Amino acid sequence: MYTPPPFKPDRAASLAFAQARGFGLVCAWDGVKPMASPLPFYLGFADDGTPKALFHVARHNPLLKLAGGTTSWLLAVNGADAYVSPDWYVSADQVPTWLYQAVHLTGTVRALSDDELAEQIETLSAKFENRLLPKKPWLSSKMTAGRLDAMKKAIVGLEMTVEGIEGSFKLNQHKSEADYTAISTALASQGDADAAEIAALMRAARPQAFPTPTAATNDATTPERNAP
C-alpha cells in the first residue's frame, strides 16, 4: 500500500481499526490470477504477540487450495470514504480527492481443526452479536445438533498469521487549518453517512481546529440574578 507519511497510522492504530471494522476482502494469487472473497473476521494474538486474523470460507471456495501455509494472502479492510470537491477549500488551485481509512494485513494462512472452527464460530458471532445489545446474543446452542453439524461441514475455518500491517488514514492531515476545517464542515453537511463519519474523524484527529461552542448567559434564566 502506498501511504504518504502524513496519512500513516502506527501499528496499534491499524490493528485497532481492523479489529473494530471486522469485515474485509481476503485475496490470494493462484499463479495465474487473483482470487478474493469478502468476509467477516476477528483478530487474536499468539503468545509472542503476533496478530492472527481468523475467518472461514465455504468448503468449495477455490481459495482453500492456497491455504497451505506457503502462499501470502492479503486481507484488505476498508472503512468510511468520501469525495472532496475542490470548491470546498478556502485555498485556491485545489484538485478533487478522496478521503478514506484502509488497512492491509498480509501473511500465510492455514486451515483450522474442527475444534478450532467451533471456537471460531462462537467467537466471531459473539463479536457482532455484542454490538446488538441489549438484544440477547445468539448462540450456536440455539440450533439443533444435526443442523449445526451440517453447517460446520459446509465451511472451513482459516487463520492468517499476520506478517505485514499497512495502513492509510487519509484525512487531509497535510492541509492548512483553514482548509481542514472547511472540508470537515462541508462533509458534515452532505447528508451521507460515510461523509459524516469522515468529518467526525477529522474533528477527532485535529480538535484544536474546531472552536468549542460556549453557552451564552441568559439573564432571564439565571436563578441567582432573578432571585427576589
C-alpha positions as semicolon CSV with decimal commas, in nm:
position;residue;x (nm);y (nm);z (nm)
1;M;0,000;0,000;0,000
2;Y;0,131;0,344;-0,091
3;T;0,099;0,566;0,216
4;P;0,249;0,918;0,233
5;P;0,390;0,987;0,583
6;P;0,109;1,228;0,693
7;F;-0,151;0,953;0,644
8;K;0,037;0,660;0,801
9;P;-0,111;0,528;1,128
10;D;0,103;0,333;1,371
11;R;0,078;-0,043;1,417
12;A;-0,156;-0,024;1,717
13;A;-0,396;0,213;1,541
14;S;-0,401;-0,005;1,230
15;L;-0,480;-0,320;1,428
16;A;-0,744;-0,143;1,635
17;F;-0,913;-0,020;1,317
18;A;-0,911;-0,368;1,160
19;Q;-1,047;-0,527;1,476
20;A;-1,325;-0,270;1,511
21;R;-1,424;-0,299;1,145
22;G;-1,426;-0,679;1,142
23;F;-1,504;-0,712;0,770
24;G;-1,269;-0,718;0,473
25;L;-1,172;-0,862;0,138
26;V;-0,935;-1,157;0,155
27;C;-0,724;-1,200;-0,159
28;A;-0,470;-1,452;-0,287
29;W;-0,281;-1,527;-0,609
30;D;-0,321;-1,873;-0,761
31;G;-0,028;-1,833;-1,001
32;V;-0,248;-1,718;-1,287
33;K;-0,500;-1,474;-1,149
34;P;-0,603;-1,312;-0,819
35;M;-0,893;-1,456;-0,620
36;A;-1,090;-1,280;-0,348
37;S;-1,379;-1,322;-0,105
38;P;-1,545;-1,064;0,123
39;L;-1,588;-1,196;0,477
40;P;-1,611;-1,112;0,849
41;F;-1,315;-1,181;1,075
42;Y;-1,171;-1,113;1,418
43;L;-0,817;-1,072;1,547
44;G;-0,642;-1,284;1,804
45;F;-0,282;-1,288;1,923
46;A;-0,024;-1,562;1,969
47;D;0,171;-1,591;2,295
48;D;0,452;-1,385;2,142
49;G;0,212;-1,107;2,039
50;T;0,190;-1,200;1,670
51;P;-0,155;-1,098;1,537
52;K;-0,380;-1,367;1,393
53;A;-0,679;-1,297;1,167
54;L;-0,946;-1,567;1,191
55;F;-1,227;-1,624;0,943
56;H;-1,392;-1,902;0,745
57;V;-1,498;-1,970;0,386
58;A;-1,727;-2,215;0,209
59;R;-1,572;-2,558;0,168
60;H;-1,590;-2,526;-0,213
61;N;-1,420;-2,185;-0,220
62;P;-1,114;-2,216;-0,452
63;L;-0,913;-2,005;-0,207
64;L;-0,878;-2,314;0,012
65;K;-0,629;-2,462;-0,234
66;L;-0,391;-2,183;-0,133
67;A;-0,427;-2,226;0,243
68;G;-0,124;-2,449;0,282
69;G;0,080;-2,201;0,482
70;T;0,319;-2,114;0,199
71;T;0,129;-1,853;-0,003
72;S;0,093;-1,499;0,131
73;W;-0,263;-1,365;0,141
74;L;-0,395;-1,011;0,170
75;L;-0,682;-0,905;0,395
76;A;-0,793;-0,558;0,286
77;V;-1,006;-0,375;0,543
78;N;-1,181;-0,056;0,434
79;G;-1,371;0,196;0,642
80;A;-1,571;0,504;0,550
81;D;-1,475;0,705;0,242
82;A;-1,589;1,034;0,093
83;Y;-1,529;1,250;-0,213
84;V;-1,394;1,603;-0,162
85;S;-1,478;1,881;-0,410
86;P;-1,210;2,146;-0,480
87;D;-1,484;2,408;-0,434
88;W;-1,493;2,336;-0,061
89;Y;-1,139;2,457;0,010
90;V;-1,055;2,803;0,131
91;S;-0,731;2,797;-0,071
92;A;-0,734;2,828;-0,450
93;D;-0,597;2,582;-0,708
94;Q;-0,708;2,263;-0,537
95;V;-0,799;1,935;-0,707
96;P;-1,064;1,669;-0,636
97;T;-0,961;1,399;-0,390
98;W;-1,100;1,114;-0,184
99;L;-1,064;1,068;0,192
100;Y;-1,072;0,723;0,349
101;Q;-0,939;0,476;0,602
102;A;-0,790;0,142;0,500
103;V;-0,564;-0,126;0,649
104;H;-0,396;-0,417;0,470
105;L;-0,293;-0,729;0,660
106;T;-0,074;-0,988;0,489
107;G;0,051;-1,332;0,584
108;T;0,028;-1,704;0,530
109;V;-0,292;-1,894;0,602
110;R;-0,364;-2,237;0,748
111;A;-0,682;-2,440;0,787
112;L;-0,823;-2,485;1,138
113;S;-0,916;-2,813;1,303
114;D;-1,280;-2,896;1,377
115;D;-1,237;-2,793;1,741
116;E;-1,072;-2,466;1,640
117;L;-1,353;-2,398;1,394
118;A;-1,615;-2,450;1,665
119;E;-1,438;-2,195;1,885
120;Q;-1,405;-1,955;1,595
121;I;-1,777;-1,968;1,516
122;E;-1,864;-1,879;1,875
123;T;-1,606;-1,601;1,897
124;L;-1,697;-1,448;1,561
125;S;-2,071;-1,449;1,624
126;A;-2,019;-1,305;1,975
127;K;-1,814;-1,017;1,830
128;F;-2,106;-0,896;1,621
129;E;-2,393;-1,006;1,847
130;N;-2,248;-0,790;2,124
131;R;-2,299;-0,488;1,902
132;L;-2,673;-0,553;1,916
133;L;-2,708;-0,533;2,294
134;P;-2,940;-0,522;2,481
135;K;-3,066;-0,794;2,245
136;K;-2,988;-1,132;2,398
137;P;-2,692;-1,266;2,198
138;W;-2,745;-1,552;1,957
139;L;-2,560;-1,873;2,050
140;S;-2,499;-2,179;1,837
141;S;-2,667;-2,383;2,112
142;K;-2,999;-2,245;1,981
143;M;-2,957;-2,470;1,675
144;T;-3,035;-2,839;1,665
145;A;-2,720;-3,053;1,678
146;G;-2,781;-3,202;1,333
147;R;-2,829;-2,865;1,165
148;L;-2,522;-2,715;1,335
149;D;-2,304;-3,008;1,234
150;A;-2,424;-2,980;0,873
151;M;-2,339;-2,609;0,866
152;K;-1,992;-2,674;1,011
153;K;-1,922;-2,932;0,742
154;A;-2,003;-2,673;0,476
155;I;-1,727;-2,433;0,586
156;V;-1,356;-2,439;0,665
157;G;-1,201;-2,221;0,933
158;L;-0,884;-2,032;0,842
159;E;-0,616;-1,845;1,036
160;M;-0,382;-1,586;0,889
161;T;-0,054;-1,526;1,070
162;V;-0,022;-1,151;1,018
163;E;0,330;-1,073;0,898
164;G;0,264;-0,734;0,739
165;I;0,050;-0,441;0,859
166;E;-0,002;-0,136;0,638
167;G;-0,249;0,144;0,694
168;S;-0,360;0,466;0,533
169;F;-0,586;0,709;0,717
170;K;-0,616;0,983;0,457
171;L;-0,799;1,268;0,632
172;N;-0,633;1,572;0,472
173;Q;-0,386;1,595;0,762
174;H;-0,140;1,783;0,538
175;K;-0,377;2,072;0,468
176;S;-0,385;2,408;0,642
177;E;-0,613;2,450;0,941
178;A;-0,850;2,671;0,741
179;D;-0,880;2,417;0,459
180;Y;-0,902;2,127;0,703
181;T;-1,191;2,289;0,891
182;A;-1,370;2,386;0,569
183;I;-1,355;2,031;0,431
184;S;-1,478;1,872;0,753
185;T;-1,766;2,120;0,773
186;A;-1,863;2,060;0,410
187;L;-1,855;1,682;0,453
188;A;-2,070;1,701;0,767
189;S;-2,339;1,886;0,570
190;Q;-2,369;1,633;0,287
191;G;-2,632;1,409;0,446
192;D;-2,424;1,100;0,366
193;A;-2,328;0,855;0,642
194;D;-1,975;0,797;0,515
195;A;-1,912;1,170;0,465
196;A;-2,039;1,237;0,817
197;E;-1,808;0,970;0,960
198;I;-1,506;1,113;0,778
199;A;-1,598;1,460;0,908
200;A;-1,616;1,325;1,263
201;L;-1,280;1,151;1,225
202;M;-1,126;1,475;1,105
203;R;-1,260;1,661;1,407
204;A;-1,127;1,392;1,641
205;A;-0,784;1,398;1,475
206;R;-0,742;1,776;1,497
207;P;-0,984;1,907;1,762
208;Q;-0,795;2,232;1,803
209;A;-0,908;2,336;1,454
210;F;-1,269;2,349;1,566
211;P;-1,379;2,609;1,824
212;T;-1,578;2,479;2,117
213;P;-1,919;2,648;2,135
214;T;-1,985;2,831;2,459
215;A;-2,328;2,868;2,610
216;A;-2,444;3,230;2,620
217;T;-2,555;3,359;2,958
218;N;-2,924;3,429;2,965
219;D;-3,017;3,669;3,246
220;A;-3,381;3,568;3,228
221;T;-3,299;3,208;3,319
222;T;-3,018;3,266;3,570
223;P;-3,164;3,190;3,916
224;E;-2,901;3,391;4,104
225;R;-2,974;3,707;3,909
226;N;-3,352;3,670;3,925
227;A;-3,383;3,586;4,291
228;P;-3,622;3,815;4,482
